[in-house]
Amino acid sequence: MALTREEVIHIATLCRVGFSEEELLRMQSQLSHILEQFEVLRQIDTERVPPTGHSVELSTVMREDQSRPSRPREEILSNAPRREEDFFRVPMVLEEF
């Protein structure tokens, strides 16, 4: 399915992208090629193929959290530019209404 120049301009406008004339011709060719590939995929019979989220089995790569002792409170608070008791004192970032 070949896209027309006007269709590519319309797509570029929707995407808020500006193209030179040379880029417009290249995008027309590339987008038309992509649509042709989708047309090939559309012709494949997938009637008996169950829908899946992924084509291969996935396993999680995340590790479980492991607790460990933290640094001493005084050591951490010694880095505070401003301290108020056991807390970091920071400037207010939200205004009260």
N, CA, C and O of each residue as an XYZ file, in Angstrom:
388
protein
N       0.850     -1.178      0.000
C       0.000      0.000      0.000
C       0.890      1.232      0.000
O       1.545      1.523      1.001
N       0.920      1.937     -1.077
C       1.752      3.127     -1.198
C       0.998      4.343     -0.674
O      -0.153      4.588     -1.034
N       1.672      5.089      0.178
C       1.089      6.321      0.697
C       1.310      7.452     -0.297
O       2.313      7.495     -1.009
N       0.361      8.351     -0.323
C       0.524      9.527     -1.173
C       1.320     10.587     -0.415
O       1.472     10.521      0.805
N       1.816     11.550     -1.158
C       2.568     12.646     -0.556
C       1.693     13.376      0.463
O       2.174     13.745      1.534
N       0.427     13.588      0.146
C      -0.489     14.293      1.036
C      -0.717     13.518      2.332
O      -0.831     14.118      3.400
N      -0.785     12.181      2.246
C      -0.960     11.370      3.452
C       0.260     11.485      4.367
O       0.115     11.558      5.587
N       1.444     11.500      3.791
C       2.664     11.635      4.588
C       2.712     13.019      5.230
O       3.107     13.145      6.389
N       2.319     14.048      4.503
C       2.263     15.394      5.079
C       1.264     15.430      6.230
O       1.525     16.051      7.261
N       0.115     14.762      6.059
C      -0.892     14.710      7.118
C      -0.336     13.997      8.357
O      -0.531     14.468      9.477
N       0.345     12.880      8.168
C       0.950     12.145      9.281
C       1.993     13.015      9.977
O       2.045     13.057     11.206
N       2.822     13.709      9.200
C       3.842     14.591      9.773
C       3.198     15.717     10.575
O       3.704     16.096     11.631
N       2.106     16.241     10.089
C       1.396     17.303     10.806
C       0.846     16.777     12.124
O       0.951     17.451     13.149
N       0.265     15.591     12.110
C      -0.260     14.995     13.341
C       0.848     14.765     14.366
O       0.631     14.902     15.570
N       2.037     14.415     13.875
C       3.174     14.161     14.755
C       3.934     15.434     15.106
O       4.880     15.401     15.893
N       3.526     16.533     14.532
C       4.204     17.814     14.737
C       5.673     17.740     14.313
O       6.568     18.195     15.025
N       5.894     17.153     13.131
C       7.238     16.994     12.589
C       7.293     17.700     11.242
O       6.387     17.571     10.420
N       8.356     18.439     11.033
C       8.546     19.103      9.756
C       9.580     18.362      8.925
O      10.616     17.948      9.447
N       9.311     18.192      7.648
C      10.216     17.492      6.748
C      10.600     18.393      5.582
O       9.793     19.182      5.092
N      11.838     18.259      5.154
C      12.232     18.881      3.892
C      11.642     18.021      2.768
O      11.111     16.939      3.020
N      11.739     18.502      1.547
C      11.186     17.739      0.410
C      11.884     16.388      0.277
O      11.244     15.379     -0.018
N      13.194     16.373      0.495
C      13.952     15.113      0.407
C      13.528     14.146      1.506
O      13.352     12.955      1.251
N      13.363     14.650      2.724
C      12.929     13.796      3.837
C      11.508     13.297      3.616
O      11.173     12.165      3.966
N      10.683     14.147      3.036
C       9.300     13.755      2.759
C       9.253     12.572      1.803
O       8.484     11.635      2.018
N      10.061     12.602      0.752
C      10.104     11.490     -0.202
C      10.630     10.217      0.467
O      10.116      9.124      0.230
N      11.668     10.373      1.311
C      12.219      9.200      1.999
C      11.194      8.607      2.964
O      11.047      7.387      3.035
N      10.482      9.460      3.708
C       9.463      8.970      4.643
C       8.301      8.315      3.898
O       7.736      7.328      4.369
N       7.948      8.861      2.743
C       6.876      8.262      1.944
C       7.256      6.843      1.556
O       6.432      5.933      1.643
N       8.486      6.651      1.132
C       8.964      5.323      0.744
C       9.019      4.387      1.951
O       8.561      3.247      1.874
N       9.576      4.864      3.062
C       9.738      4.008      4.242
C       8.394      3.632      4.863
O       8.172      2.472      5.210
N       7.503      4.606      5.004
C       6.190      4.298      5.575
C       5.388      3.368      4.672
O       4.670      2.496      5.162
N       5.503      3.544      3.380
C       4.812      2.645      2.444
C       5.348      1.231      2.589
O       4.581      0.269      2.562
N       6.661      1.098      2.743
C       7.264     -0.223      2.921
C       6.768     -0.878      4.212
O       6.479     -2.074      4.225
N       6.669     -0.115      5.284
C       6.165     -0.654      6.557
C       4.738     -1.154      6.388
O       4.406     -2.240      6.862
N       3.897     -0.385      5.727
C       2.513     -0.811      5.511
C       2.436     -2.055      4.638
O       1.563     -2.897      4.846
N       3.327     -2.186      3.672
C       3.369     -3.399      2.846
C       3.722     -4.615      3.697
O       3.175     -5.698      3.487
N       4.615     -4.449      4.641
C       4.980     -5.560      5.529
C       3.799     -5.974      6.406
O       3.601     -7.162      6.659
N       3.020     -5.003      6.868
C       1.821     -5.327      7.641
C       0.805     -6.067      6.783
O       0.096     -6.942      7.280
N       0.728     -5.735      5.531
C      -0.183     -6.425      4.617
C       0.228     -7.886      4.459
O      -0.631     -8.765      4.387
N       1.523     -8.153      4.403
C       2.015     -9.541      4.337
C       1.603    -10.283      5.602
O       1.140    -11.421      5.532
N       1.770     -9.643      6.763
C       1.391    -10.282      8.028
C      -0.109    -10.532      8.106
O      -0.545    -11.532      8.676
N      -0.894     -9.632      7.540
C      -2.347     -9.780      7.582
C      -2.798    -11.034      6.833
O      -3.829    -11.613      7.177
N      -2.058    -11.461      5.829
C      -2.429    -12.613      5.016
C      -2.134    -13.946      5.700
O      -2.582    -14.989      5.223
N      -1.399    -13.935      6.794
C      -1.067    -15.175      7.499
C      -2.281    -15.648      8.285
O      -2.942    -14.858      8.959
N      -2.568    -16.932      8.195
C      -3.706    -17.507      8.909
C      -3.323    -17.716     10.377
O      -2.475    -18.552     10.692
N      -3.942    -16.963     11.254
C      -3.670    -17.074     12.698
C      -4.916    -17.529     13.459
O      -5.024    -17.328     14.668
N      -5.840    -18.136     12.744
C      -7.109    -18.529     13.348
C      -6.924    -19.480     14.528
O      -7.604    -19.345     15.545
N      -6.010    -20.437     14.399
C      -5.829    -21.443     15.453
C      -4.651    -21.129     16.382
O      -4.223    -21.998     17.142
N      -4.133    -19.927     16.332
C      -3.020    -19.536     17.202
C      -3.580    -18.791     18.400
O      -4.231    -17.759     18.238
N      -3.336    -19.304     19.610
C      -3.878    -18.615     20.793
C      -3.155    -17.281     21.009
O      -1.955    -17.172     20.759
N      -3.885    -16.282     21.471
C      -3.251    -14.992     21.730
C      -2.276    -15.101     22.907
O      -2.546    -15.798     23.885
N      -1.174    -14.424     22.803
C      -0.178    -14.426     23.872
C       0.340    -13.009     24.074
O       0.242    -12.151     23.196
N       0.889    -12.798     25.250
C       1.498    -11.507     25.524
C       2.917    -11.434     25.005
O       3.399    -10.367     24.625
N       3.585    -12.585     24.991
C       4.972    -12.658     24.533
C       5.154    -13.928     23.713
O       4.435    -14.907     23.913
N       6.089    -13.917     22.813
C       6.304    -15.081     21.963
C       7.131    -16.160     22.651
O       7.134    -17.309     22.208
N       7.830    -15.810     23.726
C       8.632    -16.780     24.480
C       8.296    -16.647     25.960
O       7.802    -15.613     26.411
N       8.577    -17.721     26.711
C       8.342    -17.677     28.151
C       9.276    -16.671     28.802
O      10.452    -16.584     28.449
N       8.752    -15.920     29.743
C       9.568    -14.940     30.444
C       9.701    -15.339     31.900
O       8.776    -15.891     32.496
N      10.848    -15.057     32.457
C      11.025    -15.236     33.892
C      11.556    -13.924     34.442
O      12.247    -13.177     33.751
N      11.230    -13.664     35.665
C      11.637    -12.403     36.251
C      13.150    -12.372     36.484
O      13.747    -13.373     36.881
N      13.739    -11.251     36.241
C      15.174    -11.092     36.462
C      15.432    -10.277     37.728
O      16.576     -9.961     38.056
N      14.363     -9.947     38.425
C      14.500     -9.155     39.647
C      14.865    -10.080     40.809
O      14.361    -11.198     40.915
N      15.727     -9.603     41.652
C      16.081    -10.374     42.834
C      15.174     -9.964     43.987
O      14.575     -8.889     43.967
N      15.080    -10.816     44.973
C      14.320    -10.462     46.159
C      15.121     -9.465     46.975
O      16.351     -9.517     47.007
N      14.414     -8.557     47.636
C      15.103     -7.608     48.490
C      15.772     -8.335     49.641
O      15.226     -9.289     50.196
N      16.955     -7.873     49.987
C      17.684     -8.454     51.107
C      17.944     -7.345     52.111
O      18.549     -6.326     51.779
N      17.490     -7.544     53.323
C      17.710     -6.509     54.332
C      19.149     -6.587     54.830
O      19.743     -7.663     54.905
N      19.683     -5.443     55.162
C      21.026     -5.365     55.718
C      21.087     -4.128     56.604
O      20.285     -3.207     56.451
N      22.011     -4.110     57.499
C      22.078     -2.966     58.417
C      22.396     -1.672     57.660
O      23.163     -1.676     56.698
N      21.804     -0.586     58.103
C      22.081      0.701     57.472
C      23.231      1.396     58.204
O      23.717      0.916     59.228
N      23.643      2.516     57.664
C      24.708      3.281     58.304
C      24.171      3.917     59.582
O      22.960      4.085     59.730
N      25.035      4.259     60.475
C      24.584      4.916     61.711
C      23.926      6.268     61.412
O      24.367      7.000     60.526
N      22.887      6.580     62.147
C      22.112      7.797     61.948
C      22.999      9.046     61.996
O      22.861      9.934     61.155
N      23.898      9.119     62.965
C      24.758     10.289     63.102
C      25.661     10.475     61.882
O      25.912     11.604     61.461
N      26.140      9.388     61.324
C      26.988      9.475     60.134
C      26.210     10.052     58.954
O      26.730     10.885     58.211
N      24.974      9.610     58.783
C      24.136     10.101     57.686
C      23.778     11.562     57.902
O      23.875     12.365     56.974
N      23.368     11.916     59.106
C      22.963     13.293     59.380
C      24.148     14.257     59.391
O      23.952     15.469     59.303
N      25.353     13.751     59.497
C      26.523     14.634     59.456
C      26.690     15.263     58.070
O      27.387     16.268     57.938
N      26.069     14.696     57.044
C      26.130     15.234     55.686
C      25.052     16.274     55.415
O      25.044     16.886     54.347
N      24.150     16.482     56.355
C      23.040     17.409     56.125
C      23.537     18.843     56.139
O      24.235     19.236     57.074
N      23.196     19.646     55.121
C      23.587     21.055     55.152
C      22.887     21.794     56.297
O      23.457     22.691     56.917
N      21.643     21.397     56.559
C      20.894     21.941     57.698
C      20.195     20.773     58.368
O      19.619     19.910     57.705
N      20.255     20.758     59.674
C      19.693     19.638     60.427
C      18.768     20.179     61.494
O      19.034     21.208     62.114
N      17.674     19.459     61.694
C      16.750     19.794     62.770
C      16.437     18.501     63.515
O      15.700     17.650     63.016
N      16.994     18.362     64.694
C      16.926     17.142     65.492
C      17.448     15.967     64.669
O      18.613     15.972     64.272
N      16.615     14.963     64.404
C      17.066     13.796     63.640
C      16.578     13.834     62.191
O      16.340     12.788     61.588
N      16.431     15.036     61.634
C      15.897     15.182     60.282
C      16.756     16.137     59.463
O      17.446     16.997     60.010
N      16.702     15.974     58.146
C      17.285     16.950     57.236
C      16.316     18.124     57.144
O      15.111     17.917     57.002
N      16.814     19.324     57.222
C      15.974     20.510     57.052
C      16.141     20.965     55.603
O      17.256     21.233     55.155
N      15.013     21.051     54.863
C      15.061     21.447     53.453
C      14.164     22.653     53.237
O      13.215     22.858     53.995
N      14.447     23.457     52.215
C      13.565     24.598     51.933
C      12.192     24.125     51.478
O      12.050     23.058     50.880
N      11.187     24.941     51.771
C       9.826     24.616     51.351
C       9.735     24.723     49.833
O      10.205     25.699     49.248
N       9.136     23.731     49.200
C       9.016     23.739     47.738
C       7.579     23.933     47.292
O       7.342     24.251     46.127
N       6.623     23.755     48.174
C       5.215     23.947     47.831
C       4.664     25.116     48.624
O       4.940     25.261     49.815
N       3.900     25.929     47.968
C       3.293     27.056     48.658
C       1.993     26.597     49.308
O       1.293     25.725     48.794
N       1.689     27.204     50.448
C       0.407     26.915     51.093
C      -0.649     27.811     50.489
O      -0.380     28.982     50.221
N      -1.842     27.294     50.267
C      -2.917     28.071     49.676
C      -3.878     28.506     50.721
O      -4.862     29.179     50.413
